[in-house]
Amino acid sequence: MTGPLHRTRRTSEISFPEFLDLGSTILRRQRVSDADAVFTRFLTFKTHRSVDEAVAFCALMEQRWDAGLEFTYAISEPEDASPYGAVSVRPDNFHVGFGYAMARDRWGRGHASRALKALVELALAQPGIWRAWAFCDAENPASARVMEKAGMIYEGRLRRWHVAPNVSPDPRDCLAYAKVR
Ligand SMILES: CC(C)(COP(=O)(O)OP(=O)(O)OC[C@H]1O[C@@H](n2cnc3c(N)ncnc32)[C@H](O)[C@@H]1OP(=O)(O)O)[C@@H](O)C(=O)NCCC(=O)NCCS
């Protein structure tokens, strides 16, 4: 993807644009100034109990973007720049992983699927990246559907793979999806 709508910031190994216009969905680099919306609208981690913690989290994400370690986007709608969700891309050698969340009142509008699909395609278009993958809780069919709609294929069940603190302190089974080239 190239053009004026895609401003690219380069890192040594992998790069992602800071802004992506996907029509009904807008992705832009998440900033510390988004922390309030992140905390009040869609943050799902039990570890974030205050806006201050969300500020620290967003600041860390800014540092990780600059270091090329993780690229976190705010998801918004064209008519409103406020973020209603976030999606992160995490490069790891020759593959990338993804995480995403949306505010409940924006579910079902296709935002997560559009965002993930665009970023999967951008990731796999980079010479060093061969695999784009993500996982979801085995009891999160909406997230599994998002990965399918992004063109990823179900690879299998990761048993006791991930702790979802809001659900249980015990590691839970997850479903892995990927797209490769
Ligand atoms: C998962 C999540 C990101 C989806 O965001 P979204 O913007 O609503 O996703 P989309 O609108 O792009 O697509 C959702 C799809 O799931 C489907 N879906 C929703 N609930 C479902 C359910 N209970 N069972 C099966 N499919 C379901 C929708 O119908 C839609 O598919 P369709 O377009 O074929 O009808 C959002 O629900 C969320 O933030 N959940 C909490 C955090 C989370 O689970 N993050 C993912 C961690 S892996």
The ligand as a MOL file (V3000), in Angstrom:
LIG
                    3D

  0  0  0     0  0            999 V3000
M  V30 BEGIN CTAB
M  V30 COUNTS 48 50 0 0 0
M  V30 BEGIN ATOM
M  V30 1 C -13.3440 -9.4430 19.2420 0
M  V30 2 C -13.6160 -7.9980 18.9080 0
M  V30 3 C -12.2810 -7.2560 18.7530 0
M  V30 4 C -14.3760 -7.9270 17.5710 0
M  V30 5 O -14.4510 -6.5660 17.1440 0
M  V30 6 P -15.5280 -6.1060 16.0580 0
M  V30 7 O -15.0950 -4.8000 15.5100 0
M  V30 8 O -16.8950 -6.2080 16.6310 0
M  V30 9 O -15.3510 -7.2390 14.9380 0
M  V30 10 P -15.9950 -7.2700 13.4690 0
M  V30 11 O -17.2310 -6.4460 13.4710 0
M  V30 12 O -14.9220 -6.9340 12.5040 0
M  V30 13 O -16.3310 -8.8130 13.2820 0
M  V30 14 C -16.9460 -9.5650 14.2990 0
M  V30 15 C -17.4620 -10.8690 13.6900 0
M  V30 16 O -17.7140 -11.7820 14.7660 0
M  V30 17 C -19.0550 -12.2430 14.6660 0
M  V30 18 N -19.5200 -12.5720 15.9870 0
M  V30 19 C -19.8110 -11.7320 16.9940 0
M  V30 20 N -20.2130 -12.4400 18.0720 0
M  V30 21 C -20.1500 -13.7500 17.7310 0
M  V30 22 C -20.4210 -14.9650 18.3990 0
M  V30 23 N -20.8400 -14.9780 19.6630 0
M  V30 24 N -20.2570 -16.1260 17.7280 0
M  V30 25 C -19.8330 -16.1370 16.4560 0
M  V30 26 N -19.5340 -15.0100 15.7470 0
M  V30 27 C -19.7020 -13.8300 16.4020 0
M  V30 28 C -19.7740 -11.0840 14.0280 0
M  V30 29 O -21.0360 -11.4930 13.5020 0
M  V30 30 C -18.7740 -10.6950 12.9410 0
M  V30 31 O -18.7370 -11.5940 11.8800 0
M  V30 32 P -19.5940 -11.3510 10.5170 0
M  V30 33 O -19.1560 -10.0240 9.9670 0
M  V30 34 O -19.2420 -12.5080 9.6390 0
M  V30 35 O -21.0400 -11.3100 10.9020 0
M  V30 36 C -14.4770 -7.3060 19.9890 0
M  V30 37 O -15.6050 -8.1010 20.2220 0
M  V30 38 C -13.7440 -7.1000 21.3060 0
M  V30 39 O -13.0530 -6.0990 21.4780 0
M  V30 40 N -13.8670 -8.0360 22.2540 0
M  V30 41 C -13.2090 -7.9090 23.5620 0
M  V30 42 C -11.6930 -7.9910 23.4430 0
M  V30 43 C -11.2470 -9.2000 22.6610 0
M  V30 44 O -11.8480 -10.2590 22.7450 0
M  V30 45 N -10.1820 -9.0210 21.8820 0
M  V30 46 C -9.6050 -10.0970 21.1160 0
M  V30 47 C -8.5520 -10.7730 21.9220 0
M  V30 48 S -7.9030 -12.1500 21.0240 0
M  V30 END ATOM
M  V30 BEGIN BOND
M  V30 1 1 1 2
M  V30 2 1 2 3
M  V30 3 1 2 4
M  V30 4 1 2 36
M  V30 5 1 4 5
M  V30 6 1 5 6
M  V30 7 2 6 7
M  V30 8 1 6 8
M  V30 9 1 6 9
M  V30 10 1 9 10
M  V30 11 2 10 11
M  V30 12 1 10 12
M  V30 13 1 10 13
M  V30 14 1 13 14
M  V30 15 1 14 15
M  V30 16 1 15 16
M  V30 17 1 15 30
M  V30 18 1 16 17
M  V30 19 1 17 18
M  V30 20 1 17 28
M  V30 21 1 18 19
M  V30 22 1 18 27
M  V30 23 2 19 20
M  V30 24 1 20 21
M  V30 25 1 21 22
M  V30 26 2 21 27
M  V30 27 1 22 23
M  V30 28 2 22 24
M  V30 29 1 24 25
M  V30 30 2 25 26
M  V30 31 1 26 27
M  V30 32 1 28 29
M  V30 33 1 28 30
M  V30 34 1 30 31
M  V30 35 1 31 32
M  V30 36 2 32 33
M  V30 37 1 32 34
M  V30 38 1 32 35
M  V30 39 1 36 37
M  V30 40 1 36 38
M  V30 41 2 38 39
M  V30 42 1 38 40
M  V30 43 1 40 41
M  V30 44 1 41 42
M  V30 45 1 42 43
M  V30 46 2 43 44
M  V30 47 1 43 45
M  V30 48 1 45 46
M  V30 49 1 46 47
M  V30 50 1 47 48
M  V30 END BOND
M  V30 END CTAB
M  END
